[in-house]
Amino acid sequence: MTIRTGAQYIENLRKNPREVWLRGERVEDVTRHPAFKRPIEQIARLYDRQHDPELTDRLTRPGPNGPVPISFVPPRSVEDLRARHEAFRIVAEATLGLMGRSPDFLNTMVMAFAEEPAVFERLGPRYADNVRRYFEYVRDSDLFLTHALITPQTDRSRTGAQQQDPFLHMGVVEETDEGLIVRGARMLATLAPMADEMLISNLPGLRPGDEKHAAVFAVPIETPGLRLISREPYDDGTRNSFDHPLSAHFEEADSLVVFDDVLVPWDRVFLHGDVDLANALYAETNLRQHTGHQTGVRGLVKMQFITGVLMKLAQSVKIDSFLHVQQKLGEAIAATEICRALLTAAETDYETTSTGAVRPRFEALQTLRMHLSGSYPKLAETLQVLGAGGLLMMPSAEDFDSPIGPDIAKYFQGADSLDATERVRLYKLAWDLCGDAFGQRAVQYERYYAGDPVRLLAMNYLAYDKSACFSLVDRALGLAGPPGDAVAAVRAATADGEPTGVTGAGGRP
């Protein structure tokens, strides 16, 4: 199979029913359920874009059996990085940067795994072979993957092995001839009900004793014993697109994943039982650069989007003529352009691997991750401030064609002949983005996208190459010299005349 169409993606979901629970009821067919139908249609449109004659050359590259998404192709030059950036941008703009787990995200992760087989080969050749074969399978089938990296928020003071139930956090119960038996839970599986496969790996931080919880593998979503408990939806299918233009289209359906003694075949196991290797995987496979590249481009689009809403809203009632509002809009533009500059720096100052592949510079991408975690929530708050009471009192779509329609047209108009329909449409969009539960989820998503922002900053300090900074400090310290020499030098310079410093009226420097 080569690149899929949207219809093929939806058909694959329909013919492979999975165990999905929503509001206490099992969902029989996610493609028809009102809470999942519209976001599935958005994902399908992303697949169809690959077949658009105007976009195919920008979204795909030749593969062994036909064209494949460019996100599966290891970049070999700065031109390749920029081409991949362009493909990420096209996908992100289709969802306004609001679907953080579009298919191109995990495509880069399995590609990163396949590019570093030696990392997995430390456990034995078969694990490296498994990674390579799985990458080829996902690439050539054009599958949509999700993942779940985080343990449930039970007792954070204890490791997985120290929980009251040793398999409260997902772990390996048993090794059999067929594969691993896995039990327990993971979160936060974004878009899992509408994905084809799930990739499980670990975030760094496992400790000795957590060997049963050190596991990297992949399974189809429909695997027996795999259960998805989806959070309450922000759109249950009843929202109209005028009042809720974003949540009515881009709901991502985060889920808790329960493994009820799931069998993971050996050919889908990439790592297990090695805490040190599980902790090292994030850095040594360089997946953090490849996934971070997609994250950064999507984050830039999302920042451009919210900045555009801010400016449009300010213009709609002419508050953009006030200096303090211009300051806030200028800050939003600066925050957005920082994202662009960091991406340019990451791509231009790229790193080259031993195999000749290239990857964006880690420090620039890591800085971008930290920047997004603080700047996007700030812009959402700015949107709340500038929208003020207007965000709270917009009428509904039904009001326009009702007996009070003339009142709506008269009292909800904006500046410069902006009619009520367009002004209300804009304010509804703004509220969906910054005030509605959907918008607050988008804020929380960016705030914790890469984990705890405090830990992220601490990690940045611990991992940072400090040599260039320290060399400047050492140069400055060298200017001081030994205390005795410094004093002697001043005495010698002033012995035959006035001190070289400027003196005041009293003769004191």
MARVEXNU-49344 format. One record per residue (C-alpha): residue number from 1; residue in one letter; x, y, z. Coordinates in nm, 3 decimals. Each point is the difference from the previous one (the first is absolute). Example, Ala and Ser with C-alpha at 12.3 -4.5 7.8 and 13.67 -1.06 7.14 Angstrom:
     k   r        c1        c2        c3
     1   A     1.230    -0.450     0.780
     2   S     0.137     0.344    -0.066
# end
This chain:
     k   r        c1        c2        c3
     1   M     0.000     0.000     0.000
     2   T     0.113     0.355    -0.068
     3   I    -0.143     0.319     0.151
     4   R    -0.355    -0.052     0.119
     5   T    -0.310     0.199    -0.082
     6   G    -0.232     0.129     0.268
     7   A    -0.259    -0.259    -0.098
     8   Q     0.254    -0.281     0.046
     9   Y     0.093     0.134     0.343
    10   I    -0.366     0.010     0.110
    11   E    -0.069    -0.345    -0.144
    12   N     0.293    -0.145     0.195
    13   L    -0.148     0.139     0.323
    14   R    -0.340    -0.143    -0.087
    15   K     0.122    -0.351    -0.076
    16   N     0.223    -0.016     0.310
    17   P    -0.233     0.076     0.295
    18   R     0.175     0.093     0.321
    19   E    -0.109     0.011     0.365
    20   V    -0.077     0.368     0.065
    21   W    -0.201     0.122     0.297
    22   L    -0.166     0.341     0.021
    23   R    -0.233     0.116     0.278
    24   G    -0.041    -0.352     0.133
    25   E    -0.098    -0.154    -0.332
    26   R     0.200    -0.199    -0.251
    27   V     0.029     0.163    -0.342
    28   E    -0.082    -0.255    -0.266
    29   D     0.129     0.194    -0.302
    30   V     0.217     0.309     0.050
    31   T    -0.049     0.107    -0.361
    32   R    -0.372     0.050     0.062
    33   H    -0.002     0.120     0.360
    34   P    -0.081     0.374     0.014
    35   A     0.282     0.073     0.247
    36   F     0.264    -0.148    -0.233
    37   K    -0.144     0.039    -0.348
    38   R     0.106     0.359    -0.069
    39   P     0.364    -0.027     0.117
    40   I     0.030    -0.323    -0.199
    41   E    -0.114     0.198    -0.304
    42   Q     0.275     0.257     0.070
    43   I     0.265    -0.274     0.011
    44   A    -0.143    -0.147    -0.321
    45   R     0.041     0.338    -0.168
    46   L     0.368    -0.003     0.097
    47   Y     0.040    -0.331    -0.183
    48   D    -0.185     0.137    -0.302
    49   R     0.232     0.300    -0.015
    50   Q     0.283    -0.240    -0.089
    51   H    -0.190    -0.073    -0.324
    52   D    -0.058     0.365    -0.087
    53   P     0.201     0.065    -0.320
    54   E     0.109     0.338     0.138
    55   L     0.127    -0.152     0.327
    56   T     0.121    -0.352    -0.082
    57   D     0.355     0.104    -0.084
    58   R     0.023     0.199     0.324
    59   L    -0.151    -0.265     0.227
    60   T     0.150    -0.320    -0.141
    61   R     0.319    -0.155    -0.130
    62   P     0.066    -0.314    -0.207
    63   G     0.010    -0.318     0.209
    64   P     0.082    -0.366    -0.073
    65   N    -0.358    -0.077    -0.104
    66   G    -0.129     0.343    -0.096
    67   P    -0.022     0.346     0.155
    68   V     0.024     0.028     0.380
    69   P    -0.057     0.296     0.235
    70   I     0.311     0.218     0.025
    71   S    -0.015    -0.033     0.380
    72   F     0.124    -0.359    -0.039
    73   V     0.306     0.103    -0.204
    74   P     0.327     0.067     0.187
    75   P     0.127     0.347    -0.099
    76   R     0.348     0.007    -0.155
    77   S     0.052     0.372    -0.048
    78   V    -0.120     0.338     0.116
    79   E    -0.219     0.008    -0.311
    80   D    -0.165    -0.321     0.120
    81   L    -0.063     0.157     0.340
    82   R    -0.164     0.300    -0.161
    83   A    -0.210    -0.221    -0.227
    84   R    -0.115    -0.196     0.304
    85   H    -0.076     0.329     0.175
    86   E    -0.222     0.097    -0.292
    87   A    -0.187    -0.333     0.019
    88   F    -0.050     0.039     0.375
    89   R    -0.131     0.351    -0.061
    90   I    -0.255    -0.113    -0.258
    91   V    -0.137    -0.262     0.240
    92   A    -0.001     0.238     0.298
    93   E    -0.178     0.277    -0.190
    94   A    -0.276    -0.244    -0.097
    95   T    -0.082    -0.039     0.370
    96   L     0.111     0.351     0.109
    97   G     0.270    -0.160     0.214
    98   L    -0.269    -0.137     0.234
    99   M     0.048    -0.372    -0.066
   100   G     0.333    -0.072     0.163
   101   R     0.000    -0.369    -0.081
   102   S    -0.062     0.007    -0.375
   103   P     0.148    -0.305    -0.178
   104   D     0.327     0.174    -0.094
   105   F     0.102     0.028     0.367
   106   L     0.054    -0.370     0.076
   107   N     0.116    -0.067    -0.354
   108   T     0.316     0.185     0.099
   109   M     0.033    -0.205     0.318
   110   V     0.002    -0.342    -0.168
   111   M     0.235     0.143    -0.262
   112   A     0.236     0.113     0.278
   113   F    -0.009    -0.349     0.152
   114   A     0.081    -0.162    -0.335
   115   E     0.289     0.243    -0.056
   116   E     0.173    -0.116     0.321
   117   P    -0.023    -0.383    -0.003
   118   A     0.321    -0.032     0.204
   119   V    -0.180     0.142     0.303
   120   F    -0.248    -0.290    -0.003
   121   E     0.262    -0.254    -0.100
   122   R     0.154     0.027     0.348
   123   L    -0.273    -0.239     0.112
   124   G     0.055    -0.227    -0.299
   125   P    -0.019     0.010    -0.380
   126   R    -0.366    -0.098    -0.012
   127   Y    -0.109     0.322     0.171
   128   A     0.174     0.213    -0.262
   129   D    -0.156    -0.216    -0.272
   130   N    -0.343     0.045     0.161
   131   V     0.038     0.378    -0.003
   132   R     0.107     0.006    -0.363
   133   R    -0.278    -0.229    -0.119
   134   Y    -0.264     0.188     0.197
   135   F     0.112     0.333    -0.144
   136   E    -0.026    -0.140    -0.352
   137   Y    -0.345    -0.144     0.074
   138   V    -0.135     0.329     0.137
   139   R     0.160     0.203    -0.280
   140   D    -0.119    -0.222    -0.283
   141   S    -0.351    -0.032     0.148
   142   D    -0.018     0.375     0.080
   143   L    -0.142    -0.075     0.345
   144   F    -0.108     0.248     0.264
   145   L     0.169    -0.052     0.337
   146   T    -0.064     0.134     0.347
   147   H     0.205    -0.058     0.313
   148   A    -0.028    -0.005     0.380
   149   L     0.310     0.090     0.201
   150   I    -0.131     0.107     0.341
   151   T    -0.096    -0.211     0.300
   152   P    -0.334     0.071     0.170
   153   Q     0.002     0.279     0.259
   154   T    -0.037    -0.223     0.303
   155   D     0.281     0.044     0.253
   156   R     0.273     0.210    -0.159
   157   S     0.229    -0.047     0.301
   158   R     0.041    -0.366    -0.097
   159   T     0.147    -0.166    -0.306
   160   G    -0.204    -0.241    -0.207
   161   A     0.147    -0.295     0.186
   162   Q    -0.087     0.157     0.338
   163   Q    -0.373     0.048    -0.062
   164   Q    -0.236    -0.205     0.218
   165   D    -0.097    -0.197    -0.309
   166   P     0.325    -0.086    -0.182
   167   F    -0.185     0.017    -0.333
   168   L    -0.201     0.314     0.063
   169   H     0.255     0.160    -0.232
   170   M     0.035    -0.200    -0.319
   171   G     0.259    -0.274     0.025
   172   V     0.103    -0.340    -0.132
   173   V    -0.171    -0.278     0.195
   174   E     0.151    -0.295    -0.182
   175   E     0.222    -0.104    -0.289
   176   T    -0.145    -0.280    -0.213
   177   D     0.103    -0.177    -0.318
   178   E    -0.241     0.224    -0.191
   179   G     0.103     0.330     0.157
   180   L    -0.045     0.226     0.302
   181   I    -0.313     0.010     0.216
   182   V    -0.063     0.361     0.098
   183   R    -0.228     0.131     0.276
   184   G    -0.084     0.343     0.144
   185   A    -0.075     0.348    -0.130
   186   R     0.160     0.288    -0.187
   187   M    -0.107     0.351    -0.096
   188   L    -0.032     0.239    -0.191
   189   A    -0.089    -0.170    -0.328
   190   T    -0.111     0.290    -0.220
   191   L    -0.223    -0.096    -0.295
   192   A     0.030    -0.367     0.100
   193   P    -0.361    -0.096    -0.085
   194   M     0.061     0.106    -0.359
   195   A     0.358    -0.128    -0.048
   196   D     0.117    -0.322    -0.164
   197   E     0.279    -0.097     0.238
   198   M     0.142     0.092     0.338
   199   L     0.371     0.042     0.073
   200   I     0.105    -0.042     0.363
   201   S     0.331     0.131     0.134
   202   N     0.135     0.156     0.319
   203   L     0.081     0.351     0.103
   204   P     0.342     0.029     0.166
   205   G    -0.022    -0.043     0.377
   206   L    -0.032    -0.373     0.062
   207   R     0.194    -0.123     0.303
   208   P     0.160    -0.330     0.098
   209   G    -0.286    -0.233     0.090
   210   D    -0.214     0.127    -0.289
   211   E     0.121    -0.268    -0.240
   212   K    -0.352    -0.138    -0.054
   213   H    -0.112     0.348    -0.102
   214   A     0.281     0.055    -0.251
   215   A    -0.162    -0.099    -0.328
   216   V    -0.018     0.131    -0.354
   217   F    -0.241    -0.168    -0.243
   218   A    -0.284     0.058    -0.246
   219   V    -0.345    -0.155    -0.030
   220   P    -0.307     0.058    -0.216
   221   I    -0.274     0.194     0.181
   222   E    -0.239    -0.293    -0.052
   223   T     0.229    -0.244     0.189
   224   P    -0.204    -0.219     0.241
   225   G     0.027     0.124     0.357
   226   L     0.091     0.358    -0.097
   227   R    -0.266     0.235     0.134
   228   L    -0.034     0.376    -0.059
   229   I    -0.186     0.216     0.251
   230   S    -0.057     0.331    -0.174
   231   R    -0.042     0.319     0.198
   232   E    -0.322     0.198    -0.017
   233   P    -0.015     0.157    -0.346
   234   Y    -0.014     0.375    -0.049
   235   D    -0.218    -0.064    -0.302
   236   D    -0.250    -0.287     0.016
   237   G    -0.106     0.062    -0.358
   238   T    -0.271     0.253     0.080
   239   R     0.204     0.321    -0.025
   240   N    -0.052     0.214    -0.309
   241   S     0.298     0.140    -0.186
   242   F    -0.110     0.366     0.035
   243   D    -0.006    -0.001     0.380
   244   H     0.292    -0.245     0.034
   245   P     0.212     0.015    -0.315
   246   L     0.301    -0.171     0.160
   247   S    -0.137    -0.255     0.246
   248   A    -0.253    -0.115    -0.262
   249   H     0.290    -0.115    -0.220
   250   F     0.324    -0.059     0.190
   251   E    -0.086    -0.203     0.313
   252   E     0.294    -0.232     0.074
   253   A    -0.156    -0.253     0.242
   254   D     0.272    -0.063     0.258
   255   S    -0.027    -0.345     0.158
   256   L     0.119    -0.215     0.286
   257   V     0.138    -0.326    -0.138
   258   V    -0.064    -0.319     0.197
   259   F     0.200    -0.312    -0.082
   260   D    -0.196    -0.298     0.130
   261   D     0.263    -0.274    -0.040
   262   V     0.068     0.098    -0.359
   263   L     0.225    -0.229    -0.205
   264   V     0.270     0.194    -0.185
   265   P     0.158    -0.231    -0.264
   266   W     0.380    -0.019     0.010
   267   D     0.032     0.155    -0.345
   268   R    -0.159     0.317     0.139
   269   V     0.222     0.026     0.308
   270   F     0.284     0.251    -0.037
   271   L     0.130     0.015     0.358
   272   H    -0.089    -0.145     0.338
   273   G     0.152    -0.050     0.343
   274   D     0.291     0.246    -0.038
   275   V    -0.053     0.314     0.207
   276   D     0.317     0.177    -0.112
   277   L    -0.071    -0.054    -0.368
   278   A    -0.364     0.103     0.039
   279   N     0.114     0.325     0.163
   280   A     0.261     0.061    -0.272
   281   L    -0.234    -0.062    -0.291
   282   Y    -0.138     0.353    -0.019
   283   A     0.342     0.155    -0.054
   284   E     0.195    -0.276    -0.173
   285   T    -0.251    -0.065    -0.279
   286   N    -0.023     0.377    -0.055
   287   L    -0.377    -0.029    -0.015
   288   R    -0.012     0.320     0.206
   289   Q     0.138     0.195    -0.299
   290   H    -0.221    -0.162    -0.260
   291   T    -0.324     0.021     0.198
   292   G     0.106     0.342     0.127
   293   H     0.030     0.123    -0.357
   294   Q    -0.364    -0.087    -0.071
   295   T    -0.100     0.142     0.338
   296   G     0.179     0.327    -0.069
   297   V    -0.158     0.054    -0.341
   298   R    -0.345    -0.084     0.133
   299   G     0.062     0.229     0.298
   300   L     0.096     0.286    -0.231
   301   V    -0.325    -0.043    -0.196
   302   K    -0.201    -0.006     0.323
   303   M     0.174     0.317     0.120
   304   Q    -0.066     0.170    -0.335
   305   F    -0.364    -0.099     0.024
   306   I    -0.063     0.135     0.350
   307   T     0.199     0.317    -0.082
   308   G    -0.219     0.050    -0.307
   309   V    -0.315    -0.038     0.212
   310   L     0.140     0.254     0.248
   311   M     0.065     0.258    -0.271
   312   K    -0.334    -0.056    -0.174
   313   L    -0.188     0.030     0.328
   314   A     0.183     0.322     0.091
   315   Q    -0.079     0.149    -0.340
   316   S    -0.366    -0.103     0.014
   317   V    -0.079     0.264     0.264
   318   K     0.303     0.224    -0.060
   319   I     0.174    -0.061     0.329
   320   D     0.320    -0.044    -0.202
   321   S     0.030     0.380     0.002
   322   F     0.086    -0.007     0.372
   323   L     0.368    -0.017     0.095
   324   H    -0.033    -0.269     0.266
   325   V    -0.189    -0.222    -0.246
   326   Q     0.267     0.057    -0.264
   327   Q     0.256    -0.108     0.259
   328   K    -0.183    -0.328     0.059
   329   L    -0.034    -0.063    -0.372
   330   G     0.368     0.079    -0.047
   331   E     0.088    -0.251     0.271
   332   A    -0.212    -0.264    -0.175
   333   I     0.177     0.066    -0.330
   334   A     0.341    -0.017     0.171
   335   A    -0.087    -0.331     0.168
   336   T    -0.107    -0.142    -0.336
   337   E     0.311     0.120    -0.181
   338   I     0.219    -0.156     0.270
   339   C    -0.152    -0.334    -0.102
   340   R     0.088     0.066    -0.363
   341   A     0.355     0.106     0.087
   342   L     0.062    -0.307     0.216
   343   L    -0.120    -0.229    -0.278
   344   T     0.228     0.174    -0.248
   345   A     0.291    -0.035     0.243
   346   A    -0.076    -0.369     0.058
   347   E    -0.012    -0.074    -0.372
   348   T     0.295     0.216    -0.107
   349   D     0.233    -0.105     0.280
   350   Y    -0.086    -0.368    -0.050
   351   E     0.182    -0.306     0.133
   352   T     0.136    -0.281    -0.219
   353   T    -0.016    -0.364     0.106
   354   S     0.256    -0.272    -0.064
   355   T    -0.222    -0.136    -0.281
   356   G    -0.012     0.333    -0.180
   357   A    -0.351     0.090     0.110
   358   V    -0.065     0.343     0.146
   359   R    -0.224     0.115     0.281
   360   P    -0.093     0.343     0.136
   361   R     0.214     0.140     0.279
   362   F    -0.129    -0.125     0.334
   363   E     0.066     0.310     0.211
   364   A    -0.206     0.222    -0.231
   365   L    -0.293    -0.243    -0.006
   366   Q     0.014    -0.048     0.377
   367   T    -0.007     0.377     0.047
   368   L    -0.302     0.014    -0.231
   369   R    -0.179    -0.265     0.207
   370   M     0.059     0.206     0.314
   371   H    -0.106     0.318    -0.174
   372   L    -0.330    -0.150    -0.116
   373   S    -0.086    -0.132     0.346
   374   G    -0.007     0.356     0.136
   375   S    -0.081     0.219    -0.299
   376   Y    -0.311    -0.173    -0.133
   377   P    -0.183     0.010     0.338
   378   K     0.097     0.367     0.027
   379   L    -0.151     0.079    -0.340
   380   A    -0.319    -0.185     0.093
   381   E    -0.023     0.219     0.310
   382   T     0.064     0.310    -0.210
   383   L    -0.290    -0.104    -0.223
   384   Q    -0.222    -0.025     0.307
   385   V     0.110     0.347     0.114
   386   L    -0.050     0.172    -0.336
   387   G    -0.330    -0.177    -0.064
   388   A    -0.119     0.105     0.346
   389   G    -0.376    -0.012     0.059
   390   G    -0.072    -0.038    -0.369
   391   L     0.116    -0.361     0.017
   392   L    -0.268    -0.075     0.261
   393   M    -0.307     0.142    -0.170
   394   M     0.001    -0.111    -0.362
   395   P    -0.336    -0.129    -0.129
   396   S    -0.054    -0.345    -0.150
   397   A    -0.036    -0.096    -0.364
   398   E    -0.375    -0.052     0.054
   399   D    -0.047     0.365     0.103
   400   F     0.077     0.143    -0.342
   401   D    -0.313    -0.135    -0.170
   402   S    -0.226     0.044     0.301
   403   P    -0.238     0.289     0.090
   404   I     0.291     0.172     0.176
   405   G     0.214    -0.011    -0.313
   406   P    -0.020     0.377    -0.053
   407   D     0.129     0.060     0.353
   408   I     0.292    -0.232    -0.069
   409   A     0.083     0.183    -0.322
   410   K    -0.015     0.340     0.171
   411   Y     0.171    -0.055     0.333
   412   F     0.273    -0.251    -0.091
   413   Q     0.152     0.182    -0.294
   414   G     0.364     0.107     0.015
   415   A     0.208     0.291    -0.125
   416   D     0.043     0.102    -0.364
   417   S    -0.330    -0.149    -0.115
   418   L     0.086    -0.345     0.133
   419   D    -0.340    -0.168     0.008
   420   A    -0.127    -0.199     0.295
   421   T     0.034    -0.338    -0.172
   422   E     0.371     0.047    -0.063
   423   R     0.072     0.151     0.341
   424   V    -0.185    -0.276     0.187
   425   R     0.170    -0.263    -0.216
   426   L     0.339     0.145     0.098
   427   Y    -0.081     0.018     0.371
   428   K    -0.138    -0.355    -0.002
   429   L     0.327    -0.114    -0.156
   430   A     0.197     0.188     0.265
   431   W    -0.204    -0.150     0.284
   432   D     0.037    -0.351    -0.141
   433   L     0.375     0.060    -0.001
   434   C     0.052     0.162     0.340
   435   G    -0.305    -0.048     0.223
   436   D    -0.190    -0.314    -0.090
   437   A     0.109    -0.336     0.146
   438   F     0.142    -0.089    -0.341
   439   G     0.218     0.311     0.002
   440   Q     0.115    -0.059     0.357
   441   R     0.100    -0.351    -0.098
   442   A     0.210     0.154    -0.280
   443   V     0.168     0.222     0.260
   444   Q     0.067    -0.289     0.238
   445   Y     0.125    -0.208    -0.290
   446   E     0.273     0.250    -0.087
   447   R     0.085     0.069     0.365
   448   Y     0.077    -0.367     0.068
   449   Y     0.072    -0.120    -0.354
   450   A     0.363    -0.088     0.079
   451   G    -0.062    -0.082     0.367
   452   D     0.026     0.211     0.312
   453   P     0.134     0.342    -0.112
   454   V     0.206     0.028     0.321
   455   R     0.172    -0.330    -0.066
   456   L     0.043     0.094    -0.364
   457   L     0.188     0.316     0.097
   458   A     0.208    -0.191     0.254
   459   M     0.086    -0.261    -0.264
   460   N     0.104     0.278    -0.233
   461   Y     0.245     0.132     0.259
   462   L     0.140    -0.344     0.082
   463   A     0.048    -0.102    -0.364
   464   Y     0.117     0.335    -0.136
   465   D     0.353     0.035    -0.139
   466   K     0.127     0.270     0.231
   467   S     0.352     0.027    -0.145
   468   A    -0.056     0.310    -0.218
   469   C    -0.164     0.192     0.284
   470   F     0.266    -0.104     0.248
   471   S     0.283     0.098    -0.234
   472   L    -0.132     0.357    -0.005
   473   V    -0.026     0.004     0.379
   474   D     0.354    -0.135     0.030
   475   R     0.123     0.271    -0.237
   476   A    -0.168     0.265     0.214
   477   L     0.142    -0.147     0.320
   478   G     0.343     0.007    -0.158
   479   L    -0.027     0.377    -0.035
   480   A     0.004     0.031     0.378
   481   G     0.334    -0.171     0.051
   482   P     0.146    -0.084     0.343
   483   P    -0.092     0.257     0.270
   484   G     0.360     0.105     0.067
   485   D     0.084     0.048    -0.365
   486   A    -0.314     0.208    -0.057
   487   V     0.086     0.236     0.287
   488   A     0.364     0.028    -0.110
   489   A    -0.103     0.082    -0.355
   490   V    -0.218     0.291     0.114
   491   R     0.277     0.136     0.228
   492   A     0.251    -0.015    -0.282
   493   A    -0.236     0.177    -0.239
   494   T    -0.064     0.285     0.243
   495   A     0.347     0.039     0.154
   496   D     0.114     0.276    -0.237
   497   G    -0.321     0.204    -0.018
   498   E    -0.371     0.021     0.058
   499   P    -0.209    -0.318     0.000
   500   T    -0.140    -0.086    -0.338
   501   G    -0.361     0.005     0.130
   502   V    -0.222     0.311    -0.003
   503   T     0.010     0.195     0.329
   504   G    -0.274     0.196     0.164
   505   A     0.013     0.343     0.167
   506   G     0.136    -0.149     0.319
   507   G     0.280    -0.177    -0.182
   508   R    -0.153    -0.346     0.056
   509   P    -0.067    -0.223    -0.299
# end
